[in-house]
């Protein structure tokens, strides 16, 4: 796998529009949103008293430079870093920035002040950067194990360059100096949060039934997209806005984004009962079926061309 260059797609009209949509979101929502950053990440980073956040403790070092700023300024810069990360990822993967900017996950990460934009940039670094920058990408991907573990495993198996583990291992070892043996305390906190978030209307997983999708990893060893979608169904909790990273790699179709918007608007306006949200797994499952179909079609076409070449020779 080449790690020397980041291919950059030519700028077109839809890219420019998508860029401005994302920047406008990033700069406007601090005036009316940001609960996750303003009332969870920021105060808990400063107080080290964790109630609403469930990140591994080294993640709070990453958050600290923005947490010490005045709240609105910190949130604005937080969003701009998210914006830069997703734009960087979309440009690398050569997907449609406008399609991404109009998706629910894009709106959600800016409106709530989530970190999934950082994830998109981190995964791109982990895939394509030099070992030290890739290591930083791996480090950021550990902040949400439910979304980051499967991509980390994919990167390690594809790159087979163990130097990318040096930086995250050093940072995690240093965290034990700073926080003590925090792992057990963190796991206990995660257990408490699991019961709450499992019934959350953002959860699109079907754990434990979804564990069966992990068998797909053995057949589709070289498909990051299939790995990510299988993981989203198999993990105990996978919020819908974490699809943002996937959407930087594979642009959402207009009808798919529209269906997600209609569902969540209906849920918010009509206060739909919780059992209705239990069908949310249909979103990642639909994406997974589409990716498998494209993969198998491509594989069949390649086999057909190979057979024709052999017959001619």
C-alpha positions as CSV (number, residue, x, y, z in Angstrom):
1,X,0.0,0.0,0.0
2,X,1.5,3.3,-1.0
3,X,1.8,6.0,1.7
4,X,3.8,8.6,-0.1
5,X,1.1,10.8,-1.7
6,X,-2.4,12.0,-1.0
7,X,-4.3,12.1,-4.3
8,X,-6.3,15.3,-4.5
9,X,-9.4,15.5,-6.8
10,X,-10.1,18.5,-9.0
11,X,-12.4,21.1,-7.5
12,X,-15.8,21.2,-9.1
13,X,-19.0,23.2,-8.4
14,X,-20.5,20.6,-6.1
15,X,-17.3,20.5,-4.0
16,X,-17.4,24.3,-3.6
17,X,-21.0,24.2,-2.5
18,X,-20.3,21.3,-0.1
19,X,-17.4,23.2,1.3
20,X,-19.5,26.3,2.1
21,X,-22.3,24.1,3.6
22,X,-19.8,22.5,6.0
23,X,-18.1,25.8,6.9
24,X,-21.5,27.5,7.5
25,X,-22.6,24.6,9.7
26,X,-19.3,24.7,11.7
27,X,-19.6,28.5,12.3
28,X,-23.3,28.8,12.9
29,X,-24.2,25.9,15.2
30,X,-22.2,27.2,18.2
31,X,-25.0,29.8,18.6
32,X,-27.7,27.1,19.1
33,X,-26.1,23.7,19.5
34,X,-23.1,21.9,21.0
35,X,-24.5,20.0,24.0
36,X,-21.9,17.2,23.7
37,X,-19.0,19.6,23.6
38,X,-20.2,22.4,25.9
39,X,-21.9,20.3,28.6
40,X,-20.1,17.0,28.4
41,X,-16.6,16.9,26.8
42,X,-15.4,20.4,27.9
43,X,-16.5,20.3,31.6
44,X,-15.5,16.7,32.1
45,X,-12.1,17.2,30.4
46,X,-11.4,20.1,32.9
47,X,-12.9,18.4,36.0
48,X,-11.8,14.8,35.3
49,X,-15.2,13.7,36.6
50,X,-16.8,11.6,33.9
51,X,-20.5,11.2,33.8
52,X,-21.7,11.8,30.2
53,X,-18.4,10.9,28.3
54,X,-16.9,7.5,27.9
55,X,-13.6,8.1,26.2
56,X,-10.4,6.3,27.1
57,X,-8.6,8.7,29.4
58,X,-5.8,9.6,27.0
59,X,-8.4,11.1,24.7
60,X,-8.9,14.0,27.2
61,X,-5.3,15.2,26.5
62,X,-6.4,15.6,22.9
63,X,-9.5,17.6,24.0
64,X,-7.7,19.7,26.6
65,X,-6.3,22.5,24.4
66,X,-9.9,23.4,23.2
67,X,-11.5,22.7,26.6
68,X,-9.4,25.5,28.3
69,X,-10.6,28.1,25.8
70,X,-13.8,30.2,26.4
71,X,-16.7,27.8,25.6
72,X,-18.0,29.3,22.4
73,X,-14.5,29.9,21.0
74,X,-13.5,26.3,21.9
75,X,-16.6,24.9,20.3
76,X,-16.1,26.9,17.1
77,X,-12.5,25.8,16.7
78,X,-13.6,22.2,17.6
79,X,-16.1,22.4,14.7
80,X,-13.5,23.9,12.3
81,X,-11.1,21.0,13.1
82,X,-14.0,18.6,12.4
83,X,-14.7,20.4,9.2
84,X,-11.0,20.3,8.1
85,X,-10.9,16.6,8.9
86,X,-13.9,15.6,6.9
87,X,-12.9,17.8,3.9
88,X,-9.4,16.2,4.0
89,X,-10.9,12.7,4.1
90,X,-13.4,13.4,1.3
91,X,-10.7,14.9,-0.9
92,X,-8.5,11.9,-0.3
93,X,-11.1,9.3,-1.1
94,X,-12.4,11.4,-4.0
95,X,-16.0,11.3,-2.9
96,X,-18.8,13.9,-3.1
97,X,-18.4,16.6,-0.6
98,X,-21.8,18.1,-1.3
99,X,-23.5,14.7,-0.7
100,X,-21.6,14.3,2.5
101,X,-22.5,17.9,3.7
102,X,-26.2,17.2,3.2
103,X,-26.3,14.0,5.2
104,X,-27.7,13.7,8.8
105,X,-24.3,12.4,10.2
106,X,-22.6,15.6,8.9
107,X,-25.2,17.9,10.5
108,X,-25.2,15.8,13.7
109,X,-21.5,16.0,14.4
110,X,-21.4,19.8,14.1
111,X,-24.7,20.4,15.8
112,X,-23.9,18.2,18.8
113,X,-20.2,18.8,18.9
114,X,-19.2,15.2,18.3
115,X,-15.7,13.9,17.3
116,X,-16.6,11.8,14.3
117,X,-15.2,14.4,11.9
118,X,-11.9,13.8,13.7
119,X,-12.3,10.1,13.1
120,X,-12.6,10.6,9.3
121,X,-9.4,12.4,9.2
122,X,-7.7,10.0,11.6
123,X,-8.7,7.0,9.5
124,X,-7.3,8.6,6.4
125,X,-4.0,9.2,8.1
126,X,-4.0,5.6,9.4
127,X,-4.5,4.3,5.9
128,X,-2.2,6.5,3.8
129,X,0.2,8.6,5.9
130,X,3.8,7.8,7.0
131,X,4.0,5.5,10.1
132,X,4.2,8.3,12.6
133,X,1.2,10.3,11.3
134,X,-0.6,7.0,10.8
135,X,0.2,6.2,14.5
136,X,-1.5,9.5,15.5
137,X,-4.5,8.4,13.4
138,X,-4.6,5.1,15.2
139,X,-4.5,7.0,18.5
140,X,-7.5,9.1,17.7
141,X,-9.4,6.0,16.4
142,X,-9.1,4.5,19.9
143,X,-11.2,7.3,21.4
144,X,-14.4,5.4,20.3
145,X,-13.6,1.7,20.4
146,X,-17.1,0.9,19.0
147,X,-16.3,2.8,15.8
148,X,-12.5,2.6,15.8
149,X,-11.6,-1.0,16.6
150,X,-12.6,-2.6,13.3
151,X,-10.8,0.1,11.2
152,X,-7.7,-0.2,13.3
153,X,-7.6,-4.0,12.8
154,X,-8.1,-3.4,9.1
155,X,-5.2,-0.9,8.9
156,X,-2.9,-3.2,10.8
157,X,-3.6,-6.2,8.6
158,X,-3.4,-4.2,5.4
159,X,-0.3,-2.1,6.2
160,X,1.6,-4.7,8.2
161,X,3.9,-1.9,9.5
162,X,4.1,-2.2,13.3
163,X,5.8,1.2,13.5
164,X,2.3,2.8,13.4
165,X,1.7,1.3,16.9
166,X,4.6,3.1,18.5
167,X,3.0,6.5,19.1
168,X,-0.4,5.2,20.5
169,X,1.4,2.7,22.7
170,X,3.7,5.4,24.1
171,X,0.8,7.7,24.8
172,X,-1.3,5.0,26.5
173,X,1.7,4.0,28.7
174,X,2.1,7.6,29.7
175,X,-1.6,7.8,30.6
176,X,-1.0,5.2,33.3
177,X,1.6,7.6,34.8
178,X,-0.9,10.5,34.7
179,X,-4.1,8.6,35.7
180,X,-2.9,5.4,37.3
181,X,-4.4,2.1,36.2
182,X,-7.5,3.7,34.8
183,X,-8.7,0.8,32.6
184,X,-10.9,-1.0,35.2
185,X,-12.5,2.3,36.3
186,X,-13.2,3.2,32.6
187,X,-14.7,-0.3,31.9
188,X,-17.0,0.1,34.9
189,X,-18.1,3.5,33.6
190,X,-18.7,1.9,30.2
191,X,-21.0,-0.7,31.7
192,X,-23.1,1.9,33.3
193,X,-23.3,3.9,30.0
194,X,-24.1,0.7,28.0
195,X,-27.5,0.3,29.6
196,X,-28.4,3.9,28.9
197,X,-27.2,4.1,25.3
198,X,-28.4,0.7,24.2
199,X,-31.9,2.1,24.2
200,X,-30.9,5.4,22.6
201,X,-32.7,6.5,19.4
202,X,-29.3,7.1,17.8
203,X,-28.2,3.5,18.1
204,X,-28.2,1.7,14.7
205,X,-26.6,-1.6,15.9
206,X,-28.4,-4.9,16.4
207,X,-26.0,-6.4,19.0
208,X,-25.8,-9.3,19.8
209,X,-27.5,-10.6,16.7
210,X,-25.2,-8.4,14.6
211,X,-22.2,-10.3,15.7
212,X,-23.0,-12.7,12.8
213,X,-21.9,-10.0,10.4
214,X,-18.3,-10.3,11.6
215,X,-18.0,-13.5,9.6
216,X,-18.0,-11.2,6.5
217,X,-14.6,-10.0,7.5
218,X,-13.1,-13.3,6.5
219,X,-14.5,-13.2,2.9
220,X,-14.0,-9.5,2.3
221,X,-10.5,-9.1,3.7
222,X,-9.6,-6.1,1.5
223,X,-12.9,-4.1,1.8
224,X,-12.6,-1.3,4.4
225,X,-16.2,-0.3,3.7
226,X,-17.6,-3.8,4.4
227,X,-15.6,-4.1,7.5
228,X,-16.9,-0.8,8.8
229,X,-20.5,-1.6,8.1
230,X,-20.3,-5.1,9.6
231,X,-18.7,-3.5,12.7
232,X,-21.5,-1.0,13.0
233,X,-24.1,-3.8,13.2
234,X,-22.0,-6.0,15.5
235,X,-20.9,-3.5,18.2
236,X,-23.1,-3.0,21.3
237,X,-23.6,0.7,20.5
238,X,-23.0,2.5,17.2
239,X,-24.6,5.9,16.9
240,X,-26.0,7.0,13.5
241,X,-23.7,10.1,13.4
242,X,-20.7,7.7,13.4
243,X,-21.7,6.8,9.8
244,X,-20.0,10.1,9.0
245,X,-16.6,8.4,8.6
246,X,-18.1,5.9,6.2
247,X,-19.8,8.7,4.2
248,X,-16.4,10.3,3.5
249,X,-15.3,7.1,1.9
250,X,-18.5,6.3,0.1
251,X,-20.9,9.2,-0.7
252,X,-24.5,8.6,0.4
253,X,-27.1,8.4,-2.3
254,X,-29.6,11.2,-2.3
255,X,-32.5,8.8,-1.6
256,X,-30.6,7.3,1.3
257,X,-29.9,10.7,2.9
258,X,-33.5,11.8,2.3
259,X,-34.8,8.6,4.0
260,X,-32.6,9.2,7.1
261,X,-33.7,12.9,7.3
262,X,-37.4,11.9,7.0
263,X,-37.1,9.3,9.7
264,X,-35.4,11.5,12.2
265,X,-37.7,14.5,11.5
266,X,-40.7,12.3,12.0
267,X,-39.2,10.9,15.2
268,X,-38.6,14.4,16.5
269,X,-41.8,16.0,15.4
270,X,-44.3,13.2,16.2
271,X,-42.4,11.8,19.2
272,X,-42.4,8.3,17.8
273,X,-42.3,5.5,20.4
274,X,-38.9,3.8,21.1
275,X,-39.8,0.5,19.4
276,X,-40.0,2.4,16.1
277,X,-36.3,3.2,16.4
278,X,-35.5,-0.5,16.6
279,X,-35.6,-0.6,12.8
280,X,-32.6,1.8,12.6
281,X,-30.3,-1.1,11.8
282,X,-31.9,-1.1,8.4
283,X,-29.7,1.9,7.5
284,X,-26.3,0.3,7.9
285,X,-27.7,-3.0,6.7
286,X,-28.9,-1.4,3.4
287,X,-25.4,0.1,2.9
288,X,-23.8,-3.2,3.7
289,X,-25.9,-5.1,1.1
290,X,-25.1,-2.5,-1.5
291,X,-21.4,-2.7,-0.8
292,X,-21.4,-6.5,-0.9
293,X,-23.3,-6.4,-4.2
294,X,-20.8,-4.0,-5.7
295,X,-17.9,-6.0,-4.5
296,X,-19.2,-9.3,-5.8
297,X,-20.1,-7.7,-9.2
298,X,-16.6,-6.3,-9.4
299,X,-15.1,-9.7,-8.5
300,X,-17.2,-11.6,-11.0
301,X,-16.2,-9.1,-13.7
302,X,-12.5,-9.5,-12.9
303,X,-12.8,-13.3,-13.0
304,X,-14.6,-13.0,-16.4
305,X,-11.8,-10.9,-17.8
306,X,-9.2,-13.3,-16.4
307,X,-11.0,-16.3,-18.0
308,X,-11.2,-14.5,-21.4
309,X,-7.5,-13.7,-21.2
310,X,-6.6,-17.3,-20.5
311,X,-8.8,-18.6,-23.3
312,X,-7.1,-16.2,-25.8
313,X,-3.6,-17.3,-24.7
